Structures are given as C-alpha cells and as structure tokens.
Amino acid sequence: MTHPLPGAEPCCGFLNVLKPPGMTSSQVVGRVRWLLGGTKVGHAGTLDPEAAGVLPLMVGKAARLFDYLQDKEKAYVAEVAFGTETDTQDAQGTVTAEGNAYPDEAAIRAALPTLTGALLQTPPMFSALKRDGRRLYELARRGEAVALEPRPVTVHALTFLGLMPRQGARFEVRCSKGFYVRTLCQDLGRAVGCPAHMRFLLRTRSGPFTLEQAYTLEELQAAAEGGTLTSCFAGMETALTHLPVLDVPPTLLKNLRNGIPLPVRVVPGATTFAEGQPIQLWGNGILLAIGSREGELLYQRTWLEEA
C-alpha cells in the first residue's frame, strides 16, 4: 500500500464506495480517511462484514448532515440457503437448526407476499444495535440473552430471481432503513417449513447512491495517487433532495455567515415554510447551511460552507 496523497486538501461531500466482502464498514472508513490524509469520514449506513455493495461515506462537513439524511429506501440482492438456521442468520454462524424439506419455486413464491409490506421485525442478536450502551453482538458472544422488541419496518418489494445451486434461492428486496435481510432469510425459511440462512448479500442502492455509480477502493486509491480524488465526490446536496431550497439574497449573506437570524419578511419565499422544517440555505449558487424558520426569524442550524 502506498502512502496517502501528500498534503491532501480537505474535502467535503459524499463518496459512494463499493464495499468488498470481508471488510467491516469501519475498516472502509479508515481506508478512505487514510487516502484523504486524515480528513473526517463517517458512513451513512453500515453493512455486515461479509456483505458487499453500496456504502455511502460522509466526508468532512458532510458528516454534519447525518441527522438530516432521509430514511431513504435501500435495495439488495440476496441469496438464501435452505437446510440450516444459524445463530447469526448468515453463513458465518453456528448451526442451530437443520431440515431437509426443501421448498420448490412455487412454495417460495407463495411465501414472499407474507413477508412484504409493513411488518414488525425482531432485530438479530448479532447486530450493531446497542442495549445499555453495549453492542448486541458483544452481548451475544458473551452468551447473554436479551429480550428484543419487534420494530416496524417496510418491505416495499420482494422479487424472486431464481433457484440457485445447493438448495438456494435468489431474490431482490427494496426496504426501509433498519431492515435486516438476514432476518428475512430466516423468516422465509420458517414460512416454507425449512430452516434457512442468508448466504450472500449485495446492497445495490442506498437512497440516491447506486451500485453503478460506486467506486471500488482500488479506484479511489488510483484517483488519490493521480490527484483526481475530488472528482469522485458527490456534492452535499446530493443526499438532501428531500429538503426544500431557499436562496438567500447577497445582501443578507454576511449576517447569515455571522450566525445572525434573518427576518423571514426580508428573505423571498421564507414565509412559506413551516416552523422547524429543515431548509437548504443557498447563496451565490453555493449550499451554505441547513436552517429553519422559528416564528418570524430564519436561523442557520448547521453551517456547511467550506472555509
């Protein structure tokens, strides 16, 4: 591995990374931070170590947008293996149940509608969720039992893609944030009467970020060495299309930059927004901040403009 780009300039925005299997999301973050010479980097939605696919990274001031990111739809291609359940619900775990009543295509197709729509899903113990400040997978590895409450999730679409070798089946799922495809595989097995676990997972989309537009770590490495890494960035506004936009007149930009609340009556269009609604504040064609209206004043809440 070569050294990161010497004197790399601070960057802000999103990097759509194609996470390889076998790496944790945190390891990907560390690799990209290293390429950027120590710039702050965070991920906008973790992937299991053995999973691959779209992992959006927030770089620099883009990390300030985490609380404003919409819980956007995600899409996956997954493969379920029938015959065994495991304690981790994937191929890395210890077998906890076995069976050989392998379903045919008709049985699988018949079960999919029961796993579609608004559902209550119990998250797996081997997950990064926290209980009393500790990760569930840490508790699971210590053999500690924890009662987990089902959480509301949504499966927007569940499409059968075909049978696979070694008693497997492949499907595509479009779902809400917080949904566990591993748990879906286990639930599918129980629905058809045969223990099952997840064999393979590829995230193909996370909000506006798609697999086709994702960069491999090798591509980012080459771009860093060639001095073109900034061309791989998506602007901070890419993940904010669900928020309304307000252009601040040039005469008011100094006050905005100084953190002075602006009277809504002097900002064209400001009176149309509901109180407390996050708003993109632009000036001179640049995304400056996230703001909100409070009474008759417009406040900047999160400053984004690069120094």
Buried (B, 14 or more C-beta within 10 A) or exposed (E): EEEBBEEBEBBBBBBBBBBBBEBBBEBBBEBBBBBBBEBBBBBBBBBBBBBBBBBBBBBBBBBBBEEBBEEBBBBBBBBBBBBBBBBBBBBBBEEBBEBEEBBEEEBBEEBBEEBBEEBEBEBBBBBBBEBEEEBBBEBBEEEEEEEBEEBEBBBBBBEBEEBBEEBBBBBBBBBBBBBBBBBBBBBBBEBBEBBBBBBBBBBBBBBBBBBEEBBEBEBBBEBBBEEEBBEBBBEBBBBBEEBEEBBBEEEBBEBBBEEEBBEBEEBEEBEEBEEEEBBBBBBEEEBBBBBBBEEEBBBBBBBBBEE
